[in-house]
């Protein structure tokens, strides 16, 4: 049991906590959520968002929040349940992408079977992944055979910690990420410029007429 707790901590608590921190932090940054101090305040905001979405749907108005990640989270139900479903969906999609890029036979199959059948297969697979994410507790249960209650408790612990820390530290994270992005972009541009200059210099040298040899 102790080993199950440690395993669940590293494979559930930490990943779910990080995912919760960044998703809730993104919602704060986008203005979808307002600053909250307690989980009760967060829960109240989530209930208000669901009620507003319901009223908009009844009026025939658009119910999206103008952001892919927030829309996906709310589509899965919001709150802890929505985060777990969204997290499960991301894991499934990443696993399939990894299997695809590491299996040459699948790449060859796609290029040799482009058409309506492949499109239908893709749509059915997307629907299957969505359903698997919605029933994430069953999906997890198929992978985790023992101590499922411990895993669920540790996943909730990750959500609790992530939501607890986000209101205090997320406003420091996004500026830091923006600085890292700008710095990385500038370095990439500099390296690209150096590469282009080197290629131009090489082409200029190759196209220059060679000097006649002295007799």
C-alpha positions as CSV (number, residue, x, y, z in Angstrom):
1,X,0.0,0.0,0.0
2,X,2.8,2.4,0.8
3,X,4.4,1.7,-2.6
4,X,1.0,2.4,-4.2
5,X,0.9,5.8,-2.5
6,X,4.4,6.7,-3.6
7,X,3.6,5.6,-7.2
8,X,0.3,7.5,-7.3
9,X,2.1,10.6,-5.9
10,X,4.6,10.7,-8.7
11,X,2.3,9.6,-11.5
12,X,-1.0,11.3,-10.4
13,X,-0.5,14.0,-7.8
14,X,2.4,15.8,-9.5
15,X,1.1,15.7,-13.1
16,X,-2.5,16.6,-12.1
17,X,-1.2,19.3,-9.8
18,X,0.9,20.9,-12.6
19,X,-1.9,20.5,-15.1
20,X,-4.4,22.1,-12.7
21,X,-2.0,25.0,-11.8
22,X,-1.4,25.9,-15.5
23,X,-5.0,25.5,-16.6
24,X,-6.5,27.5,-13.8
25,X,-3.7,30.0,-14.1
26,X,-4.5,30.4,-17.8
27,X,-8.1,30.9,-16.9
28,X,-7.1,33.7,-14.5
29,X,-4.8,35.3,-17.2
30,X,-7.6,35.2,-19.8
31,X,-10.1,36.7,-17.3
32,X,-12.4,33.7,-17.4
33,X,-11.8,33.3,-13.7
34,X,-11.4,36.1,-11.2
35,X,-8.8,36.0,-8.4
36,X,-9.8,33.6,-5.6
37,X,-8.4,32.8,-2.2
38,X,-10.3,29.6,-1.3
39,X,-11.6,26.6,-3.1
40,X,-15.1,27.7,-2.1
41,X,-14.6,30.9,-4.1
42,X,-13.4,28.9,-7.0
43,X,-16.4,26.5,-6.8
44,X,-18.8,29.5,-6.6
45,X,-17.2,30.9,-9.8
46,X,-17.5,27.6,-11.6
47,X,-21.2,27.3,-10.6
48,X,-21.8,30.8,-12.0
49,X,-20.0,30.0,-15.2
50,X,-22.1,26.8,-15.7
51,X,-25.3,28.8,-15.0
52,X,-24.3,31.5,-17.5
53,X,-23.5,28.8,-20.1
54,X,-26.9,27.2,-19.5
55,X,-28.7,30.6,-19.9
56,X,-26.8,31.4,-23.1
57,X,-27.7,27.9,-24.5
58,X,-31.4,28.5,-23.7
59,X,-31.2,31.9,-25.6
60,X,-29.4,30.3,-28.5
61,X,-26.3,32.4,-27.9
62,X,-22.7,31.3,-28.3
63,X,-21.5,29.5,-25.2
64,X,-17.8,29.4,-25.8
65,X,-15.3,31.4,-23.8
66,X,-13.1,32.4,-26.7
67,X,-10.3,30.1,-25.8
68,X,-9.6,26.5,-26.8
69,X,-8.3,25.3,-23.5
70,X,-11.0,26.9,-21.4
71,X,-13.7,25.7,-23.8
72,X,-12.3,22.2,-23.6
73,X,-12.2,22.3,-19.8
74,X,-15.8,23.5,-19.6
75,X,-17.0,21.0,-22.2
76,X,-15.7,18.3,-19.9
77,X,-17.7,19.8,-17.0
78,X,-15.2,22.2,-15.3
79,X,-13.8,21.9,-11.8
80,X,-12.0,18.8,-10.7
81,X,-14.0,16.5,-12.9
82,X,-13.3,18.6,-16.0
83,X,-9.6,18.9,-15.3
84,X,-9.3,15.1,-14.9
85,X,-11.3,14.5,-18.1
86,X,-9.2,17.1,-20.0
87,X,-6.0,15.7,-18.5
88,X,-7.0,12.1,-19.6
89,X,-7.8,13.4,-23.1
90,X,-4.4,15.0,-23.4
91,X,-2.7,11.9,-22.2
92,X,-4.6,9.7,-24.7
93,X,-3.9,12.1,-27.6
94,X,-0.2,12.4,-26.8
95,X,0.1,8.7,-26.5
96,X,-1.5,8.2,-29.9
97,X,0.8,10.9,-31.5
98,X,3.9,9.2,-30.0
99,X,2.7,5.8,-31.3
100,X,2.1,7.3,-34.7
101,X,5.5,9.0,-35.1
102,X,7.4,6.0,-33.8
103,X,5.6,3.5,-36.0
104,X,6.5,3.8,-39.7
105,X,3.9,1.3,-40.7
106,X,1.1,3.6,-39.5
107,X,2.6,6.5,-41.4
108,X,2.7,4.4,-44.6
109,X,-0.8,3.2,-44.0
110,X,-2.2,6.8,-43.8
111,X,-0.4,7.9,-47.0
112,X,-1.6,4.8,-48.8
113,X,-5.2,5.0,-47.6
114,X,-6.0,8.7,-47.9
115,X,-9.8,9.1,-48.5
116,X,-13.2,9.0,-47.0
117,X,-12.6,5.8,-45.0
118,X,-9.6,7.3,-43.3
119,X,-11.5,10.5,-42.5
120,X,-14.4,8.4,-40.9
121,X,-11.8,6.4,-39.0
122,X,-10.2,9.6,-37.7
123,X,-13.6,11.0,-36.6
124,X,-14.6,7.8,-34.8
125,X,-11.2,7.7,-33.1
126,X,-11.6,11.3,-31.9
127,X,-15.1,10.5,-30.6
128,X,-13.8,7.4,-28.8
129,X,-11.0,9.5,-27.2
130,X,-13.6,12.1,-26.1
131,X,-15.8,9.4,-24.5
132,X,-12.8,7.8,-22.8
133,X,-11.9,11.2,-21.3
134,X,-15.5,11.8,-20.2
135,X,-15.6,8.5,-18.3
136,X,-12.0,9.0,-17.1
137,X,-12.6,7.1,-13.8
138,X,-13.4,4.0,-15.9
139,X,-10.5,4.7,-18.3
140,X,-8.1,4.9,-15.3
141,X,-9.6,1.8,-13.7
142,X,-8.7,-0.2,-16.8
143,X,-5.0,0.8,-16.5
144,X,-4.8,0.8,-12.7
145,X,-5.9,-2.5,-11.5
146,X,-5.1,-2.1,-7.8
147,X,-5.7,0.6,-5.2
148,X,-7.8,2.8,-7.6
149,X,-9.2,4.7,-4.6
150,X,-5.7,5.7,-3.6
151,X,-5.0,6.9,-7.1
152,X,-8.2,9.0,-7.2
153,X,-7.4,10.5,-3.8
154,X,-3.9,11.3,-4.9
155,X,-5.1,12.9,-8.1
156,X,-7.6,15.0,-6.1
157,X,-4.7,16.0,-3.9
158,X,-2.8,17.2,-6.9
159,X,-5.9,19.3,-8.0
160,X,-6.2,20.7,-4.5
161,X,-2.5,21.7,-4.3
162,X,-2.6,23.1,-7.8
163,X,-5.7,25.2,-7.2
164,X,-4.4,26.3,-3.9
165,X,-1.1,27.6,-5.3
166,X,-2.4,29.2,-8.5
167,X,-3.9,32.3,-7.0
168,X,-0.6,33.1,-5.2
169,X,2.0,32.3,-7.8
170,X,0.5,32.1,-11.3
171,X,0.9,35.9,-11.8
172,X,4.7,35.3,-11.5
173,X,4.7,32.3,-13.9
174,X,3.3,33.9,-17.0
175,X,5.7,36.9,-17.1
176,X,8.6,34.5,-16.6
177,X,7.3,32.2,-19.4
178,X,6.9,35.3,-21.7
179,X,10.4,36.4,-21.0
180,X,11.7,32.9,-21.7
181,X,9.7,32.8,-25.0
182,X,11.0,36.2,-26.1
183,X,14.6,35.2,-25.2
184,X,14.3,31.9,-27.0
185,X,12.7,33.5,-30.1
186,X,15.5,36.1,-30.3
187,X,18.2,33.4,-30.0
188,X,16.5,31.3,-32.7
189,X,16.2,34.4,-35.0
190,X,19.9,35.1,-34.4
191,X,21.0,31.6,-35.2
192,X,18.8,31.6,-38.3
193,X,20.3,34.9,-39.4
194,X,23.8,33.5,-38.9
195,X,22.9,30.4,-41.0
196,X,21.5,32.5,-43.8
197,X,24.6,34.8,-43.8
198,X,26.9,31.7,-43.9
199,X,24.9,30.3,-46.9
200,X,25.0,33.6,-48.7
201,X,28.7,33.9,-48.1
202,X,29.2,30.4,-49.4
203,X,27.1,31.0,-52.5
204,X,29.0,34.2,-53.2
205,X,32.3,32.4,-52.9
206,X,31.2,29.6,-55.2
207,X,29.8,32.0,-57.8
208,X,32.9,34.3,-57.9
209,X,35.1,33.7,-61.0
210,X,38.2,31.9,-60.3
211,X,41.5,33.7,-60.9
212,X,43.6,32.5,-63.9
213,X,46.5,30.3,-63.0
214,X,49.9,31.8,-63.6
215,X,52.0,30.1,-66.2
